[in-house]
Amino acid sequence: MKIVVDCRYVRTDQHDGISRYTAGVVEALSHKHALTMLICDERQLKLLPELPWALASGPTSAREPLVALQVNKLEPDVVFTPMQTMGTFGRRYKLVKTLHDLIYYRNRTPPRDLNPAIRLLWRLYHLAWWPQRLLLNRADAVATVSETTKHLMQEHRLTRRPIVIVGNAADPAPADAPTHRTMPETRELLYMGSFMPYKNVETLAAALHELPGYRLHLLSRISPGDRERVSALAPADALVIHNGTSEADYLALLETATALVTTSLDEGFGLPLVEAMSLGTPVVVSDIPIFREIGGDAALYAPATDAAAVASAIRRLEDPAEWAARSSAARTQAARFSWEHSADALLTALEALTTEGARVS
């Protein structure tokens, strides 16, 4: 079985969500089966494992509808792509596409930095289900990252194809990471994520008014407009705005934080939860189905838009026994998610497809 993995969404500088997912899956899968990485820029190789690779046009290129004609030259039996938009015209191989979430069907507000025309098209695309069905049904199977999203896909009848869970995961903890945590003396809270409207960072900022002595670290890159807006909602000196952080600094902050916090209205997975829990850092999150799936009994939950309830949940961690119990439970919960498990599920799906009769879209 010749496998090609679409790595064209991998970044050239620092991972974002899709980039990290791709790199994690391809690394783990390569330990189980030979594969070839499909890239569109040789600079992507510095964020990928040392494996055979081939070049193709970029996923946002005008050539994308016909990209299968380029991939055909590699003579793959099956291709896995971490997105649902890969072109399929003329393909001669089995194909597994990925749909990570349905966030923008319920939260249609697009990124604030897009121009008005793109924002309008964004909203129009998510008014109907049929474009998504068309994309997904052009594959032979569809992957998604959680049971929550799988159930939503089934509820909305988004595909006739088999759906397999190829979950997200945190990278392994550094070898020198502590195996046992003690309650921090300071009260530092971490938020890792974007400032899109559905992320609902406003509730976290408002909750700080009821948390004297706490500081909230905003770790991701932030636009000047979002910075001004969020800062206006929080008490003076309660926010620490990093505007981006390195992997090493992120891990160091997680190892000393009281908790990782997020009040998203919706998510496809919640990777920062797993990253925090794997290091024994408790998580306080909004009470939404996907966070119940990822956080299990380890997380503390509060209604997404109730700042007082969020603050109350955070204050529960001021009890050393509570903090220690949540820290221990967090490690146990995080162990449920690994790239090895994801690679096993994906390889099983790929093998099933290649033993079936040929079907080309």
C-alpha positions as CSV (number, residue, x, y, z in Angstrom):
1,M,0.0,0.0,0.0
2,K,1.5,3.3,-1.1
3,I,0.4,6.2,1.2
4,V,0.7,9.9,0.4
5,V,-0.1,12.4,3.2
6,D,-1.1,16.0,2.1
7,C,1.3,18.2,4.1
8,R,0.7,21.4,2.1
9,Y,-1.1,23.1,5.1
10,V,2.0,22.8,7.2
11,R,3.4,26.3,8.1
12,T,6.9,27.5,7.2
13,D,7.6,29.3,10.4
14,Q,5.6,28.1,13.4
15,H,2.7,25.6,13.7
16,D,-0.9,26.6,13.8
17,G,-3.6,24.1,14.5
18,I,-3.9,22.3,11.1
19,S,-0.1,22.4,10.7
20,R,0.6,20.8,14.1
21,Y,-2.1,18.2,13.5
22,T,-0.6,17.3,10.1
23,A,2.9,17.0,11.5
24,G,1.7,14.9,14.5
25,V,-0.2,12.5,12.4
26,V,2.4,12.1,9.7
27,E,5.2,11.5,12.3
28,A,3.2,8.8,14.1
29,L,1.9,7.1,10.9
30,S,5.4,6.9,9.5
31,H,6.5,4.7,12.4
32,K,3.8,2.2,11.3
33,H,3.9,2.4,7.5
34,A,6.1,3.9,4.8
35,L,4.6,7.1,3.3
36,T,5.4,10.1,1.1
37,M,4.7,13.7,2.2
38,L,3.1,16.1,-0.3
39,I,4.4,19.6,0.2
40,C,4.1,22.9,-1.7
41,D,7.1,24.7,-0.3
42,E,10.5,23.2,0.7
43,R,10.6,25.4,3.8
44,Q,7.8,23.3,5.2
45,L,10.3,20.5,5.7
46,K,11.8,22.1,8.8
47,L,8.5,21.5,10.7
48,L,8.1,17.9,9.3
49,P,9.9,14.6,10.0
50,E,12.7,13.5,7.6
51,L,10.6,11.4,5.2
52,P,10.3,11.1,1.4
53,W,8.4,14.0,-0.1
54,A,7.1,15.4,-3.4
55,L,6.1,18.9,-4.5
56,A,2.7,20.0,-5.7
57,S,0.9,23.3,-6.1
58,G,-0.3,25.0,-3.0
59,P,-3.8,24.3,-1.5
60,T,-4.9,27.9,-2.2
61,S,-3.7,27.9,-5.8
62,A,-6.0,28.3,-8.7
63,R,-4.7,24.8,-9.7
64,E,-6.2,23.1,-6.6
65,P,-9.3,21.7,-8.4
66,L,-6.9,19.7,-10.7
67,V,-4.3,18.9,-8.0
68,A,-5.2,15.2,-8.3
69,L,-3.6,15.2,-11.8
70,Q,-0.3,16.1,-10.1
71,V,-0.8,13.5,-7.3
72,N,-1.6,10.8,-9.8
73,K,2.0,10.9,-10.9
74,L,3.1,9.6,-7.5
75,E,0.9,6.5,-8.1
76,P,-0.5,6.4,-4.6
77,D,-3.0,3.8,-3.5
78,V,-4.5,6.1,-0.9
79,V,-4.1,9.8,0.1
80,F,-4.9,11.4,3.4
81,T,-5.5,15.1,3.6
82,P,-6.0,17.1,6.8
83,M,-8.6,19.3,5.2
84,Q,-11.8,18.7,3.1
85,T,-11.0,21.0,0.2
86,M,-8.4,19.0,-1.7
87,G,-9.2,18.8,-5.4
88,T,-10.4,15.5,-6.7
89,F,-11.0,15.9,-10.5
90,G,-9.3,13.0,-12.3
91,R,-7.9,11.2,-9.3
92,R,-6.9,7.6,-9.5
93,Y,-6.4,6.7,-5.9
94,K,-8.5,6.4,-2.7
95,L,-8.9,9.6,-0.7
96,V,-9.6,10.4,3.0
97,K,-10.5,14.0,3.7
98,T,-10.8,15.6,7.1
99,L,-13.4,17.9,8.6
100,H,-12.3,19.3,11.9
101,D,-15.4,21.0,13.1
102,L,-18.7,22.8,12.2
103,I,-18.0,25.9,14.2
104,Y,-18.8,28.5,11.6
105,Y,-22.2,27.1,10.9
106,R,-23.2,28.1,14.4
107,N,-20.9,31.1,14.8
108,R,-20.8,32.7,11.4
109,T,-18.9,35.9,12.3
110,P,-15.7,35.7,10.3
111,P,-12.3,36.9,11.4
112,R,-12.2,40.6,11.9
113,D,-9.1,41.2,9.8
114,L,-10.7,39.9,6.5
115,N,-11.9,42.4,4.0
116,P,-15.6,43.1,3.6
117,A,-16.0,41.0,0.4
118,I,-14.4,37.9,1.9
119,R,-16.4,38.3,5.1
120,L,-19.6,38.3,3.1
121,L,-18.6,35.2,1.2
122,W,-17.6,33.5,4.4
123,R,-21.1,34.1,5.8
124,L,-22.8,33.0,2.6
125,Y,-20.8,29.7,2.4
126,H,-22.0,28.8,5.9
127,L,-25.6,29.4,5.3
128,A,-26.2,26.1,3.6
129,W,-24.9,22.5,4.1
130,W,-24.8,21.4,0.5
131,P,-21.3,22.8,-0.3
132,Q,-19.8,20.8,2.6
133,R,-21.7,17.7,1.5
134,L,-20.4,18.1,-2.0
135,L,-16.8,18.3,-0.8
136,L,-17.0,15.4,1.6
137,N,-18.8,13.0,-0.7
138,R,-16.0,13.4,-3.2
139,A,-13.8,11.4,-0.9
140,D,-13.9,7.6,-0.1
141,A,-13.9,8.2,3.7
142,V,-13.9,11.2,6.0
143,A,-11.8,11.7,9.1
144,T,-12.7,14.0,12.0
145,V,-11.0,14.7,15.3
146,S,-13.7,14.0,17.9
147,E,-16.8,12.1,18.7
148,T,-18.6,15.4,19.1
149,T,-18.0,16.5,15.6
150,K,-18.7,13.0,14.2
151,H,-22.2,13.1,15.8
152,L,-22.8,16.6,14.4
153,M,-21.8,15.4,10.9
154,Q,-24.2,12.5,11.2
155,E,-27.0,14.7,12.6
156,H,-26.7,17.0,9.6
157,R,-26.1,14.1,7.1
158,L,-22.9,15.7,5.8
159,T,-21.5,12.6,4.1
160,R,-22.5,9.2,2.8
161,R,-18.9,8.1,3.4
162,P,-17.5,6.2,6.5
163,I,-16.4,8.5,9.3
164,V,-13.3,7.7,11.3
165,I,-12.0,9.5,14.4
166,V,-8.4,10.6,13.9
167,G,-8.0,12.6,17.0
168,N,-5.8,15.5,17.9
169,A,-3.1,15.1,20.5
170,A,-0.4,17.0,22.4
171,D,3.3,16.4,21.5
172,P,5.1,14.3,24.1
173,A,6.2,16.2,27.2
174,P,9.9,17.2,27.4
175,A,12.1,14.6,29.1
176,D,12.8,17.0,32.0
177,A,9.2,17.9,32.6
178,P,8.2,17.3,36.3
179,T,6.2,14.2,36.8
180,H,4.5,15.6,39.9
181,R,3.2,19.1,40.4
182,T,2.7,21.2,43.5
183,M,0.2,24.0,43.7
184,P,1.9,27.3,42.5
185,E,2.4,30.1,44.9
186,T,1.3,32.7,42.4
187,R,-2.1,32.9,40.6
188,E,-1.3,32.9,36.9
189,L,-4.0,31.9,34.4
190,L,-3.2,31.0,30.7
191,Y,-5.2,31.5,27.6
192,M,-4.0,29.9,24.4
193,G,-6.1,30.6,21.3
194,S,-7.2,33.1,18.8
195,F,-9.5,36.1,19.4
196,M,-12.2,35.1,17.0
197,P,-15.7,36.0,18.3
198,Y,-16.6,32.4,19.2
199,K,-13.6,32.2,21.4
200,N,-15.4,34.5,23.8
201,V,-12.3,35.9,25.5
202,E,-14.5,38.7,26.8
203,T,-15.9,36.5,29.5
204,L,-12.4,35.7,30.8
205,A,-11.5,39.4,30.9
206,A,-14.7,40.2,32.8
207,A,-14.1,37.4,35.3
208,L,-10.9,39.0,36.4
209,H,-12.9,41.6,38.2
210,E,-13.9,38.9,40.6
211,L,-10.4,37.4,40.9
212,P,-8.1,39.9,42.7
213,G,-4.5,38.8,42.7
214,Y,-4.8,36.8,39.5
215,R,-3.2,37.6,36.2
216,L,-4.4,36.3,32.8
217,H,-1.7,35.6,30.2
218,L,-2.9,36.0,26.6
219,L,-0.4,33.9,24.7
220,S,-1.4,34.1,21.1
221,R,-0.8,36.8,18.6
222,I,-3.3,39.6,18.9
223,S,-4.3,42.5,16.6
224,P,-4.2,46.0,18.0
225,G,-8.0,46.2,17.8
226,D,-8.5,43.0,19.8
227,R,-5.9,44.1,22.3
228,E,-7.7,47.3,22.9
229,R,-11.1,45.7,23.1
230,V,-10.1,42.9,25.6
231,S,-7.9,45.2,27.7
232,A,-10.9,47.6,28.2
233,L,-12.9,44.7,29.8
234,A,-10.3,43.7,32.4
235,P,-9.0,45.3,35.5
236,A,-5.8,47.4,35.2
237,D,-2.7,45.3,35.3
238,A,-4.6,42.0,35.2
239,L,-3.7,41.1,31.7
240,V,-0.2,40.0,30.5
241,I,-0.3,40.2,26.7
242,H,2.5,38.1,25.1
243,N,1.4,38.6,21.5
244,G,2.8,35.2,20.6
245,T,5.1,32.8,22.5
246,S,7.7,30.2,21.6
247,E,7.1,26.5,22.3
248,A,9.7,26.5,25.1
249,D,8.1,29.6,26.8
250,Y,4.6,28.1,26.4
251,L,5.7,24.9,28.1
252,A,7.5,26.8,30.9
253,L,4.3,28.8,31.6
254,L,2.1,25.7,31.6
255,E,4.4,24.1,34.2
256,T,4.0,27.0,36.6
257,A,0.4,28.1,36.0
258,T,-2.6,27.8,38.3
259,A,-4.8,26.8,35.4
260,L,-5.4,27.0,31.7
261,V,-8.7,28.7,31.0
262,T,-11.0,29.1,28.0
263,T,-14.6,30.1,27.6
264,S,-15.2,29.2,23.9
265,L,-18.7,29.0,22.7
266,D,-17.7,26.2,20.3
267,E,-14.6,24.2,19.4
268,G,-13.6,21.4,17.1
269,F,-11.3,19.8,19.7
270,G,-9.5,21.9,22.3
271,L,-5.8,21.0,21.9
272,P,-4.7,23.5,24.6
273,L,-6.6,21.5,27.1
274,V,-4.7,18.3,26.3
275,E,-1.4,20.2,26.3
276,A,-2.1,21.7,29.7
277,M,-3.5,18.5,31.2
278,S,-0.5,16.4,30.0
279,L,1.7,18.6,32.2
280,G,-0.6,18.3,35.2
281,T,-2.0,21.8,34.8
282,P,-5.7,22.0,35.7
283,V,-8.2,23.4,33.2
284,V,-11.2,25.6,33.7
285,V,-13.4,25.7,30.6
286,S,-16.9,26.5,29.3
287,D,-19.5,23.8,29.6
288,I,-19.8,22.7,26.0
289,P,-20.0,19.1,24.6
290,I,-16.6,19.0,23.1
291,F,-14.9,20.2,26.3
292,R,-16.8,17.5,28.2
293,E,-15.4,15.0,25.8
294,I,-11.8,16.3,26.0
295,G,-11.7,17.4,29.7
296,G,-13.8,14.5,31.2
297,D,-13.9,14.5,34.9
298,A,-10.6,16.3,35.2
299,A,-11.8,19.7,34.1
300,L,-13.8,22.3,36.0
301,Y,-16.8,23.7,34.0
302,A,-18.8,26.9,33.9
303,P,-21.4,28.4,31.6
304,A,-19.6,30.1,28.7
305,T,-20.9,33.6,29.2
306,D,-21.3,33.7,33.0
307,A,-18.2,35.6,34.2
308,A,-19.1,35.1,37.9
309,A,-19.5,31.3,37.5
310,V,-16.1,31.2,35.6
311,A,-14.5,33.1,38.5
312,S,-16.1,30.8,41.0
313,A,-14.7,27.7,39.2
314,I,-11.2,29.2,39.2
315,R,-11.4,30.0,42.9
316,R,-12.1,26.3,43.6
317,L,-8.4,25.7,42.7
318,E,-7.3,27.9,45.7
319,D,-7.9,24.8,47.9
320,P,-4.6,22.9,47.7
321,A,-6.3,19.5,47.9
322,E,-8.6,20.4,45.0
323,W,-5.7,21.7,42.9
324,A,-3.7,18.5,43.5
325,A,-6.7,16.3,42.7
326,R,-7.4,18.2,39.4
327,S,-3.7,18.1,38.5
328,S,-3.5,14.3,39.0
329,A,-6.8,13.7,37.1
330,A,-5.6,16.0,34.3
331,R,-2.6,13.8,33.5
332,T,-4.8,10.7,33.5
333,Q,-7.3,12.3,31.1
334,A,-4.6,13.6,28.8
335,A,-3.2,10.1,28.4
336,R,-6.3,9.2,26.4
337,F,-5.1,11.3,23.5
338,S,-1.9,10.4,21.6
339,W,-0.6,10.6,18.0
340,E,0.0,6.8,18.2
341,H,-3.7,6.2,18.8
342,S,-4.6,8.5,16.0
343,A,-2.2,6.9,13.6
344,D,-3.6,3.4,14.5
345,A,-7.1,4.6,13.6
346,L,-6.0,6.2,10.4
347,L,-4.0,3.2,9.2
348,T,-6.9,0.9,9.8
349,A,-9.1,3.2,7.7
350,L,-6.5,3.4,4.9
351,E,-6.0,-0.4,4.8
352,A,-9.8,-0.9,4.7
353,L,-10.1,1.4,1.7
354,T,-7.3,-0.2,-0.3
355,T,-8.9,-3.7,0.2
356,E,-12.1,-2.5,-1.3
357,G,-12.9,-2.3,-5.0
358,A,-11.7,0.9,-6.7
359,R,-13.9,3.9,-6.7
360,V,-12.8,7.2,-8.2
361,S,-14.6,10.5,-7.9
